């Protein structure tokens, strides 16, 4: 399984906290098997960090898309297209560098989402968090209809017309199904909004799914809606005080 963490030069300070929390909550025994890595997490960014050996010591790789100055904010999608065309595997878990995990990740559940996407190519995305569940509740459907199952996970269908169909919240994507909906010259927020319009126009030819169980829960530490103000909690989902203390002692965070 591949995990791609999109990042930029301005957000390198997020990397050690991300790696620390990902390693803590993705059980170490599930990183490796006799056949090789079970999960291959890689930061996709621009300038290669000087301390790359530390990344590898924490089981992370770094992939350079190109020069940072060639990809301003309104060309975020151009950088992502490069990642899709040159790095991404057919199914991959997509996250951003400030999506810090806050609880033990159900790795078996995440693997089931990978397998389901591989089996059904018309699935665009399966949200690994509770974002689709909350989206349906906010839309007035307090008891989302179960679409099917991926192993022991109950799948929820996000019907055409739903908001944030292209949400970049942590989820498993089918690369080739996603690629036509990513166009050059867009910010990350544009992909979520304009991309959702494109997905909704496709109707039932593609599916956006979620789960009731949410095998992966993370925060969103820097949120542009808050003016990039730091927040280590989103609603009830917060980085624990022990984790914050650990990171502050190492001067990874203020």
C-alpha angles and dihedrals in degrees: 000000000000127000116194117196111193114214145158137216091261092058102051088112087069094060102080093046089048093049093045094051095040090052091046096050100033098070111244093228087062094056095072140026133174088272095054136268118356091197126027109195115192132176111224108206143117123258110047111238117248092229097056091143089064090054092052091046086059091048095255131127130203124219120195115217094188139274114350092222090058092063112053119178093275089057096053089117091054090057090046092050087056089052092049092048099042111022114019121098119220089271123025142164110240123205138153124237094254095051094104116186114238104186140028109296117232095231094180088054092050090050089053089055090051091051093048092051091048090052096047113042093185089069106100097186143346111207108226092198130058093266095111091045091053091044091058092046092051088050089060100262103117093175108044116210114252110240097190140293140282101199106302093343119103110224122217121204117224102212124222109277094039118135123251096015086157095047111154091215109132111296147133115261137193102231098209093045091049098046099077091055094056113083130179124262102038135123119230089257090052090056090054094047108028090032089056089056089052092049093048090051088058090062117191094347088094131033130217111197139181136181136239092223101050102211090198126045122181141163127237102229098184115038121181089209086065093047091257090298111163115250122168093194136056109194107306092345108094139153106256122250092244091054092047091050091049091052094044092052087058092044092239089130133020 
